[in-house]
Amino acid sequence: MDCLPIISAERIRQDMEQITSRAQDPRAQRPIYGFSKLFSVSMPWITWLHIYDTPIPGVSLGYLALVLVVLFSLLNDKLEWKLYRRHAWLLCYYLLALLILPVAILLTGEINGLQIANRIVKQGILIYIVAFLAYRHVVWSYFKRSLQVISYIAAAAILIQFVMVLTTGRSVEFKIPFLSYCNEWSDTKDFSQIMAKTGRLTSIFIEPSHYTIFAIPYIIILLFEQTDGRTGSKVWQAIFFSFCSIISVSSLGTVCVVLIWAIYLIEAFRGKRMSKKKLFTMSLLIVLIPVFVKLFMSDDNISFSIMRLLPSYYNSTSVWSKITGGSPEFHALSPVLKLIGRGIGNISPIFMTGLYMVLNYTGFLGLAILAVWAAGILVRGTPMSRVSVLIFVIMFFIQPVFFAPTIITYGILSGGHK
């Protein structure tokens, strides 16, 4: 008599928990509406459109699109809001910023009305999308495919620039002809040619760092998304996009790519997700990327990229100058204002990092709330959400990512999708 396969009680319990959690998840129950598809497909593209200006002062094309998305959602959802629990602390930060603002104005005697209104509206839109709309409307398959398409387009653009710089010493700018950049300095000069002189490539963005901030989320998805499929092709794709990030000569991108691969390889060796032979091959290829870069890039460009990571090299483009951007304004504050800040939008954020924008806007209180938000995801999140928020925190110290549409993509990745 044939024996029936033995299924452990633990396996049955896990299967039942998975079925129950899916049944209770409102995202699994709801049908996929047209707005949800549009929302999921458009978010990666809107993040890119943020680099372009509109006739409305202080409003980029990306923000204009986000306003339309929010207005449509308010009419479509009929105020049936569902909150990402993992992003509830972002909402707490925004409410704290609104409460602090009048107190800070009274203490400082300063009020920049238009600047305050601009920042309150923009930050409110970003947090509303990350904390509310993403939970209700993100269709992961549509979002991921859209991010994949624009990632390949951006990678193709940077490879073309790379080949042109190698062969002709000049680059080509991939810009929508009839639009102007939000950065006026970039729009009045041939920015891609200026970058090409130092070997730094911009792809379809204004700066190399903008490209890498945009490209890294798809690398994270490829390496850390929990799926039952084969991981081999995804790893090869991740190596390709990592190479594209490194040849941009963005110091921030290089640091993040190295950290991502270090985490992936450590987890792969620990979890035995691949055979030792395959892991060795992948590790060798990753190590060979800098060798390949060395062969095809000049020593001056490589030295320039490395120097920008060192504290001794200090200019407007170095990592350390960006990390300290906004520090003099904050350190000049009184102890009380260091605790609560000057008020959101009540100081010019030019050349400030995300860290010092938060400190100048909402002080140590605001920073503490964001620290709790990040720690919660790092402790209880999925592998993909933990890596996403870790990379976001690193960028937060160098770029104002918390106050830009970039937070939408990283917010979706850290929100709990598997």
N, C-alpha and C positions, 0 to 999 in steps of 0.2 A: 504494500500500500504506500503510495507516494505521500511524503510529508508536506504539509502546508508550510510556507515560509513564516518564520516567527517575526512578528512586528513588536518591538518593545513598547511598553506603556509610555515611555518618554517621547518616542516618535509620534505616537497617536496624540499625546497631549500637545506637542508642538504644531501638528497639522491642524488640530481643532482651534488652537489659539490664532493661527494664521487665517483660517476661514472666518472666525469670529471678528478679528480685527478688520478684515476686508469688508465684512457685512456692515460694520459700524462706521466705516470711513465714508463720510458724505461725498468725497471725491470719487469713490468707487461706485456709489449709488446713482449719482446724477448722470443724465445723458450729456453728450458733448454737443453744446450749442455752437452756432456760427461765431458768436462773439468770443467764446472760449478758444476756438481754433485761431481766430484772428489775433487775439491777445497773445497766445503762445507763439505764433509765428512772428509777430511784429516786435516783440521785446528785444531780441538780439540786434535787429536792424535799427531800432530807435536809439539804442545805446550808441551805435556808430553815428547816426545822424546828429548826435549832440555836438559834434565838432563844427556844424554849419550854423550860420547866423540867419536871422529873419529880420524883416523891417521893424519888428517890435523891439525896442531897446531892452537889452538884458535877457532876452528870451531866445534860446537856440531852437533849431528846427526839431531837435529831439524833445525838448520840453514842450513845445507846441503840440507835438504828436501825443505826448503823455497827458496833456490837458484834455485833448479830445477823447482819449481813452477813458479818463476818469469821468468826464461828463456823460459819456455814453453808458458807462457802467452804473452810474447813479440812477439813470433812467431805466436801465435794463434790470438791475438787481432788486429794485424796489426796497432798498435799505435792508435787505436780508444779508447782513454782514456775517461772515465767518472769519475768525481770527486765527492766524498761525500761532499756536501756543509758544513755539520757539522764538517767535519774533514779538511777543508781547512786551518785552523789555524795550524794544525800539519805540513802541507807542508810549511807554512810560517816559522815555527820554524826551520825546517831543512834547508831551504834556508838561514835564518839568521845565523845559526851555520856555514854554509860554508863561508859566508861573514865575519864573525867575526874571523875565524880561522887564516888567514894570519896576521891580525892586532894584535891578541893576541900573535902570535909567535914573531912578531917584538918587542912587548913591553916586553915580558918575556925573550926573547932570548933562550927559551926552545923549543925543537921539538922532540917528540917521534914518529918517522915516522911510524913504523909498528903498533903501538898502535892507532895512528890517523887514518891510513888507515882502520884498522880493525873496528873501531867504526863507521866511515863514511859509510862503506859498509853495516854493520849490521843495523844501524839506517835507512839508505836509503831503505833497503829491507822491514823493518817493516812498515815504513810510506807509502811506495808504496803499500803494501798489504792492509793496513787499509784504506787509502784514495782513492785508485783507484780500486784495484782488488775486494775488498769486495763489493763495490757498483755494479760492473758489474757482478760478478759471484756468490755471495752468494745466494743459494737457501735455504730459511729459514727452510723449513721442513726437508731437508737433514741435515743441520747444527745442528738443534735442536735434531734430533734423534741420530746423532753421539755423541753429547755431553751427551745425556742421557745414552747411552750405556757405555761410558767410566766412567761416574759418578757412575753408579751402580757397575762397576767393582772395582773402587777405594774404594767405600763404603764397598763392600764385603771384600776387603783386610784389611781395617782398623778394621772391626768387628772381623775378624779372629785374628788379632794382639791383639785386646782388650781382647778377650776371653783367648788367650794364656798367656797374661801377668797376668790376674786374676788367672788362674789355675796353671801355672807353673813358673811365674815370669820371663819368657823369651819370646821373640817375634820371628817372622819369617820375613825375608827380601824378599820382592817381587821385584826381580831384574832380568832382562834378563841376563842369565848366561854368554853368550859370549861377552857381552858389558861391558865397564867400565864407571864409572861416570866421569863427567867433573870435579867435585871436587875431587882432588887427595887425600885429607885427608880422604874423605868419602870412597874412593875406597880401601885404604890400611887398613882400620879397619872395623869391623862389626858394621856399623853405627846403624842398627836397634836395636842391643843389648845395645848399649850405650844409645839410646833414651829410651829403655824399662826400664832402671834403674830409670828413672825419670817419668815413666808412659806416656811419650810422644810418640805418634804413628805416623808412616810415610806413611802408605798405600803403594802405588806404587811409591812414591817419595823419595827424600833424607831427607827432613825435614818436620815436621808437618805444618809449615807455607806454604810450597810449596803445600801441599795437600789442605789446606783451600783456598788458592788463586785460585786454580783450581776448587774446588767444589762450591764455592759461586755463580759463574755465573748461574749455573743451578737452584739454589735456587731462584735467582732473576727472572729467566724465569717462574718458577712455580707460583710465587706469583704476578708478575706484568705484565705478557704478557696479552695484551688485546684480549680476545677471547670471543665468544658467548657461549662457552660450560660451563659445570658445573665446579665449582672451588673446590668442596669438596675433590676429590682425589688428586688434585694438592697440596692442603694445607697439606694433610697427608704425601705426598712425601716430601714436604719441611720440615716438622717436622723431618722426618727420616734423611734427609741429614744434617739438622742443628745439630741433635744429634751426627752424625758422626764427624762433624767439632769440636764440643765441646769436645768429648772424646779424640781427638788428643792432647788436652792440648796446643793448639796454642793460645797464647794471642791475636794475631792479628785476628785469626778466630773467637774467642769468641766475641770480640768487634764488628766485622762486622756483625755477626749473630744477636746479640742483637739489633743493630741499624736497620737492615733490618726488623726484626719482629716488632720493635717499629713503624716504618714507615707504615708497612702493617696494623697493628691493628688500628692505628690512621686513616688511609685512609678508612679502612673498617667500622669503627664506623661512620665516617663522611659521607661516601657515601652509607651506608646501603646496602653493597654488600651481606651481609649474615644476617640471623635473629639474634636477640640478644641472643637467647639461644645457637645457634651454635657458635657465637663469644665468648660467655662465656666459652663454652666447649674447644674451641681452645686455648683461653688465659690460662685456667687452665692447659691444657696439656703442653703448652710452659713453664709455671712457674714450672711444675713438673720435667722438664728435669734436672735442677740443683740438685733436690732432688734425682733423679735416679742416677745421676753421683756421688753424695755423698755416696749413698748406696754401689756402686760397685767400687769406687776408694778410695785409701788410703788418709788419712788426709795429709800426706806429699806431695803427688802429687797435691792435690787441693791447698794446701798452696803455693807450688812452682809456680803453674800457676797464682795464684792471686798476689804473690810477684813480678812476672815479669812485672806486670802492674804498679807497684808503682815506683815513682821517687827515693825513698830511696834505692831500690834494683838495683844495677848497676853492671852488668857484660856483657860479650860479647853476651849473649842470651837475655838479658832483652829488653823490648820495648824501654825504654828511651835511652839505649846505641845505639840502632839502629837508633832512631830518630836523634841523634846528630852525627851519623857516617858521617864523611866528613866535619864537621863544623870547626875544627881547620885549615884545609887547606884553607877553604874559608875566614875565618876571618883574616887570615894572608895576604890576598891580599890587594893591594892598592885600593883606591876608584875607580879609572878608571877600574881596572880589576874586581872589584866587580860588576861593571855595565855590562861589556861585557864577563867576564870569561877568563879562560886560553886558551880556544879553545877546541872544541869537541875531546875527546880522548887524550888530551895532559896531562893527569894526571891519575895515576892508580886509578880505581874505587873500589878497594877492600874495603869491609865493608862500602861502601857509600850507603845512601838511594837515592831514585829517586830525592828527593828535592835537596840534596847537589850535586848530579851528574849534575843536570841541572844548579845549581848556579856555580859550578866550571867550567863547560863547556861553558855556555853562559851567566852567570851572571843574574842580575835582568831583563835584556831585554828579555832573553829567558823565564824566569819564568813568566813575564807579558803576553807574547803571549800564554803560556799554560793556564794561569788563564783566559784569554779571551775565549779560546776554551772551558774550563770546564764550565764557566759561561753561555755561549751561550746555551749549552745543558741543563743545570739546569733550565734555564728560559723558553726555547721553546721546550724542548724535550718531548717525551712520558713518561708515568710513569716508564716504564722499562729502558729507556735510562737515565732518571734523576737519578734513584737509582744506575744504573751501574756506571755512572761517579762519583757519590758521594762516592761510595765504592772504586773506583779506586783512587780517590784523597786521601782517608785515607791511602790506601796501599802505595801510592806514598811517604808519609811521613816516612814510615817504611821500605819499600822494593824497590829495583830498578825496579819496574814493567814497567816503561816507556821505559826502555832500554832492555826489554826481550820479547820473543814471547807472553808472557801473554797479552800484549797490543792488540793483534789481537782479542782475544775473547771478551775483554771488549770494543774494538773499534766496533766490529760488533753489540754487544748489544746496544751500545749508538748511533748507526748510524741511528736509526729511525724505526727499525722493530717493528711492533705492535703485 
